[in-house]
Amino acid sequence: MVLLDKYLDETDDEVDLPPSYDTITTVSTVIDEKPRPSPAPSPAPTRPTASSSSSTWFSLLPNARAKQARQTVISLIRDLVATSTTDNSAATPILASCASALSPSSFSALLQQPTFEGHTPIYWAILNRHAYILPDMLQYAGPLSNACVADIRLACLASGDQLLFGKLRRGELPFIITLRADALVLGSTSADEIDVREVDGEAAFSASMKIRLWQKRMRVAGVVGVEFIARGRIWSLTFFSSPSPSPSSSSLSTRAGSGPWQVALGLMEHSPPTFVDGRLVIETFSPLSSSIPDSLSSESSLPTHQSYPPLPSTPVPTSPTQVKPPVVIRLKSTNQLAHRTSDGSVFSVLELGRGGPSSQKPCKPPQSAAWSEEGTQYTNSLIGVLSDDLGWDNTPYLAPDGTLHARLDARLEKAEGGSCIIC
């Protein structure tokens, strides 16, 4: 702008103003001898000055500087998340400098926008495993939008990061804690835990779960869901109370706990379809009840159809102290399990969990749907019925603190006929 002002100053002496109106009237021929009132002199036309021109240019500077600052920040953020050789000691100051260059709302929006190759900077930080900048980046981003959360879930799936996915699901640090639908029941109780173990060399996995205050949450909310990553897919396991016919009408009641308790296994977004032959095992509580069986190890010498240990036969109770058999729910289908976008008739775990305590809409139970595409049969969920014992007070299947210990064993294979490849 110094050059601009100098240019304007040098042109001041070279500007020739037009003659005034009085000069023109003195040399004109008098046509009318009668005196006429002289017209008021017109004001001399104003010429542009250096100060007025400079103010016009300077008014454009904030927008230009803001755009330049944004582009610089984008370039620096790209360098931070796109490379795997970023200097950890320099990452935090660079991120802080980027945050100071923009307003908090602008920087938050930038971190949550799909700026790089259709994904957010947070996505690339997770995919390239930049754990050292992720907490600060999430703090600057502030409350995450639904679109940003979906992008983070996809990053966890692409990187196979079950640990980070679990923290996102539970709202734990480094993620900002959000209100869960059953937060009033859990209170300060720690969130659910899931330990996933994939079988080397086989299309199989086992997920051991500890679900806190399971029975109480079922009675209050009518639905308890968990999600985890295994074999390149996001799985959902949802316990829910099915509707029961109302005595006064033929309609179905959606009140929590009004019908039998069931469980549904499904796939979430970005998960390819697959055959599933699995079982959910809930044993009577003991300190080791949630351990993963050794038979799932790749070193097992059992043949494929005997990779899982045989379940004990159901004994006839002879005394109150006799140990009850485990609850086993088969989850299998001859159709491929697939995720389907919710259209009102298809079950979605995310919709069940986002109502919140203030939602006026009741939780709808899962509804299994089947469809065909190009000759392939699909289903959106595998549903099984839980044992009545799980709803009893003082049930032996729950820990003293109300925690349910369960294990999902699954093989990504087609269940042929009535044969059982797991039992």
C-alpha positions in Angstrom: 0.0 0.0 0.0 3.0 2.3 0.3 3.5 2.1 -3.4 -0.1 2.8 -4.0 0.0 6.0 -1.9 3.2 7.2 -3.6 1.6 6.7 -7.0 -1.4 8.8 -5.9 0.8 11.6 -4.5 2.8 11.9 -7.7 -0.3 12.4 -9.9 -1.7 15.3 -7.8 0.2 18.1 -9.9 -0.7 16.5 -13.2 -4.4 16.7 -12.9 -6.0 19.6 -14.8 -9.3 20.7 -13.4 -12.1 21.8 -15.8 -12.7 25.6 -15.9 -15.3 27.0 -13.6 -18.8 28.0 -14.6 -18.0 31.7 -13.9 -15.2 31.8 -16.5 -17.4 30.4 -19.1 -20.2 33.1 -18.5 -17.7 36.1 -18.8 -16.7 35.3 -22.4 -20.2 34.5 -23.6 -22.2 36.9 -25.8 -24.9 38.8 -24.0 -28.2 38.0 -25.8 -30.7 39.4 -23.3 -30.0 43.0 -22.3 -32.3 42.8 -19.3 -30.4 41.9 -16.2 -30.9 38.4 -15.1 -30.0 36.9 -11.9 -26.8 35.1 -12.1 -27.1 31.4 -11.6 -25.5 30.1 -8.5 -22.0 28.9 -9.2 -21.8 25.2 -9.5 -19.4 23.5 -7.1 -16.2 22.4 -8.7 -16.1 18.7 -9.4 -14.2 16.9 -6.8 -11.2 15.0 -7.7 -10.1 11.8 -6.2 -7.6 12.2 -3.4 -4.9 9.8 -2.2 -6.7 9.4 1.1 -10.1 8.4 -0.4 -8.5 5.9 -2.9 -6.4 4.4 -0.1 -9.4 3.8 2.1 -11.1 2.0 -0.7 -8.2 -0.4 -1.2 -7.6 -0.8 2.5 -11.3 -1.9 3.0 -10.5 -5.0 0.9 -7.5 -6.0 3.0 -9.3 -7.8 5.8 -10.9 -10.3 3.4 -7.7 -10.8 1.4 -5.7 -11.4 4.6 -8.4 -13.7 6.0 -8.3 -15.8 2.8 -4.5 -15.9 2.8 -4.5 -16.9 6.5 -7.0 -19.7 5.9 -5.0 -21.1 3.0 -1.8 -21.0 5.1 -3.5 -22.8 7.9 -4.9 -25.5 5.5 -1.4 -26.0 4.1 0.1 -26.4 7.6 -2.6 -28.8 8.8 -2.1 -30.9 5.6 1.6 -31.2 6.4 0.7 -32.3 10.0 -1.7 -35.0 9.2 -0.5 -36.3 5.8 3.0 -37.3 6.6 4.1 -40.1 9.0 7.4 -38.3 9.8 6.0 -35.2 11.6 8.2 -33.9 14.4 6.1 -34.5 17.6 7.7 -31.6 19.4 6.8 -29.2 16.7 3.3 -30.4 16.1 1.6 -28.9 19.1 3.0 -25.3 18.6 2.1 -25.4 14.9 -1.4 -26.4 15.7 -1.7 -23.7 18.3 -0.4 -21.1 15.8 -3.0 -22.2 13.3 -5.7 -21.9 16.0 -4.6 -18.3 16.8 -4.7 -17.3 13.1 -8.4 -17.9 12.8 -11.4 -17.3 15.0 -12.4 -20.3 17.2 -15.5 -21.0 15.2 -13.6 -20.8 11.8 -10.9 -23.1 13.0 -13.4 -25.6 14.4 -15.3 -25.6 11.1 -12.1 -26.1 9.2 -11.1 -29.2 11.2 -14.5 -30.8 10.7 -14.8 -30.0 7.0 -13.9 -32.6 4.3 -11.0 -30.5 3.2 -8.5 -33.1 2.1 -9.5 -35.7 -0.5 -13.1 -35.7 0.7 -12.2 -36.3 4.4 -11.6 -34.2 7.5 -8.1 -33.5 8.9 -9.2 -35.6 12.0 -9.8 -38.5 9.6 -6.2 -38.4 8.3 -4.8 -37.9 11.8 -6.4 -41.2 12.9 -5.6 -43.1 9.7 -1.9 -42.1 9.9 -1.9 -42.7 13.6 -0.9 -39.3 14.8 -2.0 -39.9 18.3 0.1 -37.0 19.7 -1.9 -34.3 17.9 -5.4 -36.0 18.0 -6.3 -34.8 21.6 -5.5 -31.1 20.8 -7.1 -31.3 17.4 -10.3 -32.6 18.9 -10.3 -30.0 21.6 -10.0 -27.2 19.0 -12.7 -28.8 16.9 -15.1 -28.5 19.8 -18.5 -30.4 19.7 -18.3 -32.7 16.8 -21.0 -32.7 14.1 -22.8 -35.8 13.0 -20.9 -35.7 9.7 -17.6 -35.4 11.4 -18.4 -38.3 13.8 -19.3 -40.5 10.8 -15.9 -39.6 9.2 -14.1 -40.5 12.4 -16.0 -43.9 12.6 -14.8 -44.5 9.0 -11.2 -43.7 9.9 -11.4 -46.1 12.9 -12.7 -48.8 10.5 -10.1 -48.1 7.8 -7.2 -48.3 10.4 -8.8 -51.1 12.4 -8.5 -49.1 15.6 -11.0 -50.8 17.9 -9.5 -49.1 21.0 -10.1 -45.6 19.6 -13.5 -46.6 18.2 -14.5 -47.8 21.7 -13.5 -44.4 23.2 -15.6 -42.6 20.5 -18.5 -44.9 21.2 -18.4 -44.3 24.9 -17.6 -40.6 24.7 -14.3 -40.9 26.5 -11.2 -38.8 26.1 -9.8 -37.7 23.8 -13.4 -37.3 22.5 -15.7 -34.8 24.2 -18.2 -36.6 26.3 -21.7 -36.5 25.1 -24.9 -37.4 26.8 -26.0 -41.0 26.2 -29.5 -42.2 26.3 -28.8 -44.2 29.4 -26.6 -41.7 31.1 -29.1 -41.1 34.0 -28.9 -44.9 34.7 -25.1 -45.2 34.5 -24.2 -42.0 36.3 -20.5 -42.2 37.2 -20.3 -45.9 36.4 -17.6 -46.7 33.9 -18.8 -47.5 30.3 -19.0 -50.8 28.7 -15.9 -52.7 27.7 -15.3 -54.9 24.6 -12.3 -57.0 23.9 -12.1 -58.3 20.3 -9.8 -61.1 19.3 -9.5 -62.2 15.6 -8.5 -65.7 14.8 -5.3 -65.8 12.7 -5.8 -67.3 9.3 -9.5 -67.8 9.7 -12.6 -65.7 9.0 -13.6 -65.7 12.6 -13.5 -63.5 15.7 -14.6 -63.5 19.3 -15.8 -60.4 21.2 -15.9 -60.5 25.0 -18.1 -57.8 26.5 -18.7 -56.3 30.0 -22.0 -54.4 29.9 -22.5 -52.3 33.0 -25.9 -52.3 34.8 -27.3 -54.3 31.9 -30.6 -55.4 33.5 -31.4 -52.0 35.0 -30.8 -50.3 31.6 -33.0 -52.8 29.9 -35.8 -52.2 32.4 -35.5 -48.4 32.1 -34.6 -47.7 28.5 -35.6 -50.9 26.8 -32.5 -51.0 24.6 -28.8 -51.5 25.3 -26.4 -51.5 22.3 -22.7 -52.0 21.8 -20.6 -51.6 18.7 -17.1 -52.9 17.8 -14.8 -53.4 14.9 -13.8 -56.9 13.7 -12.7 -58.3 10.4 -12.9 -55.0 8.6 -16.5 -54.3 9.6 -18.4 -52.3 12.2 -20.7 -54.7 14.1 -23.6 -53.8 16.4 -25.1 -56.0 19.1 -28.3 -54.7 20.5 -30.4 -56.0 23.4 -33.9 -54.8 23.2 -37.4 -55.5 24.6 -39.9 -56.5 21.9 -43.4 -55.0 21.8 -46.2 -56.9 23.3 -49.9 -56.7 22.3 -51.9 -54.2 24.3 -54.9 -55.7 26.1 -57.1 -52.8 25.1 -56.2 -52.6 21.4 -54.6 -54.6 18.6 -51.7 -52.1 18.4 -48.3 -52.9 19.7 -47.0 -51.2 22.8 -43.5 -49.6 22.7 -43.1 -49.2 26.4 -39.7 -50.3 27.6 -39.7 -53.8 29.0 -43.2 -54.6 27.9 -42.3 -57.6 25.8 -39.8 -60.5 25.7 -36.1 -59.5 25.7 -34.2 -60.2 22.5 -30.8 -59.5 20.9 -30.0 -58.4 17.3 -26.7 -58.7 15.5 -26.2 -56.3 12.6 -23.6 -54.5 10.4 -23.1 -50.7 10.4 -22.1 -48.3 7.6 -19.2 -49.0 5.3 -19.3 -52.7 6.2 -19.3 -55.2 3.3 -21.9 -57.9 3.4 -21.0 -61.4 4.7 -22.4 -64.7 5.8 -22.5 -65.1 9.6 -22.7 -68.3 11.7 -22.3 -67.3 15.3 -23.5 -67.7 18.9 -23.9 -65.4 21.9 -22.8 -67.1 25.1 -23.8 -65.8 28.5 -22.4 -67.8 31.3 -23.1 -67.7 35.0 -20.9 -65.1 36.6 -17.4 -66.0 37.7 -14.2 -64.0 37.6 -13.1 -65.9 34.5 -16.5 -66.2 32.7 -15.6 -63.6 30.1 -12.3 -65.1 29.0 -11.9 -66.1 25.3 -11.7 -69.8 24.8 -8.3 -71.2 23.8 -10.0 -73.2 21.0 -10.3 -69.9 19.0 -6.5 -69.8 18.8 -5.0 -70.4 15.4 -2.7 -73.0 16.9 -5.7 -75.2 17.7 -5.4 -78.7 16.3 -9.1 -79.3 16.0 -10.6 -79.5 12.6 -12.6 -76.6 11.2 -16.0 -78.0 12.2 -14.8 -78.5 15.8 -12.9 -75.2 16.3 -15.2 -74.3 19.2 -15.5 -76.5 22.3 -18.8 -78.5 22.6 -21.3 -76.8 24.9 -22.3 -78.7 28.0 -25.6 -80.4 27.9 -28.4 -78.8 29.9 -28.4 -80.5 33.4 -31.5 -81.0 35.4 -31.1 -78.9 38.6 -31.0 -81.1 41.6 -30.2 -78.5 44.2 -30.4 -74.7 44.6 -26.6 -74.5 44.5 -26.1 -76.4 41.3 -24.4 -74.2 38.6 -26.9 -73.3 35.8 -25.8 -73.9 32.2 -24.8 -71.0 30.0 -27.3 -69.2 27.9 -26.5 -69.8 24.2 -28.3 -67.9 21.4 -27.6 -68.9 17.9 -27.3 -66.1 15.4 -27.1 -67.4 11.9 -28.8 -67.0 8.5 -28.6 -68.5 5.0 -28.7 -64.9 3.6 -25.8 -62.5 3.8 -25.9 -60.0 6.6 -25.7 -56.4 5.2 -26.2 -52.8 6.3 -29.0 -51.0 4.7 -29.8 -47.3 4.9 -32.7 -46.7 7.3 -36.0 -45.9 5.5 -38.3 -46.2 8.4 -38.7 -50.0 8.2 -35.1 -51.0 8.5 -33.4 -51.3 11.9 -30.6 -48.9 12.7 -28.7 -48.9 16.0 -27.6 -45.3 15.6 -31.2 -44.1 15.5 -32.0 -46.0 18.7 -29.1 -44.5 20.6 -29.6 -40.8 19.5 -33.0 -40.2 21.0 -31.7 -39.1 24.4 -33.6 -38.7 27.6 -35.4 -35.6 26.2 -36.7 -37.3 23.1 -40.4 -37.7 23.0 -40.2 -40.6 20.5 -40.2 -44.0 22.0 -37.5 -46.5 21.2 -38.7 -48.7 18.4 -37.6 -52.4 18.5 -35.5 -53.7 15.7 -37.3 -55.2 12.7 -35.6 -57.7 10.6 -35.8 -57.0 6.8 -34.8 -59.2 3.9 -34.3 -58.2 0.2 -32.6 -59.3 -3.0 -30.2 -57.6 -5.2 -28.9 -59.1 -8.4 -29.9 -62.6 -7.3 -28.2 -62.4 -3.9 -30.4 -62.6 -0.7 -29.6 -60.2 2.1 -30.9 -59.5 5.6 -30.2 -56.6 7.9 -30.1 -58.3 11.3 -30.0 -61.6 13.0 -32.4 -61.7 16.0 -32.5 -64.2 18.8 -34.6 -64.5 22.0 -33.0 -64.2 25.4 -33.7 -66.5 28.3 -36.2 -65.4 30.9 -33.6 -66.0 33.6 -31.8 -62.8 32.5 -34.7 -60.7 33.7 -35.0 -62.2 37.1 -33.8 -60.4 40.2 -30.6 -61.9 41.6 -30.1 -63.9 38.4 -26.8 -65.9 38.5 -25.9 -64.5 35.0 -25.1 -61.1 36.3 -22.2 -60.0 38.4 -23.0 -58.5 41.9 -22.5 -55.0 40.4 -25.1 -55.7 37.7 -22.5 -56.3 34.9 -23.4 -58.7 32.1 -20.5 -60.8 30.9 -21.1 -62.1 27.4 -19.1 -63.4 24.5 -20.0 -63.4 20.8 -18.3 -66.1 18.7 -18.7 -65.8 15.0 -17.5 -67.3 11.8 -18.0 -65.4 8.5 -19.3 -68.5 6.8 -22.7 -69.7 5.5 -24.7 -71.8 7.9 -25.6 -74.9 5.9 -29.0 -76.4 6.8 -29.4 -77.4 10.4 -25.8 -78.3 10.9 -23.9 -76.4 13.6 -20.3 -75.5 12.8 -19.7 -73.9 16.2 -21.5 -76.1 18.7 
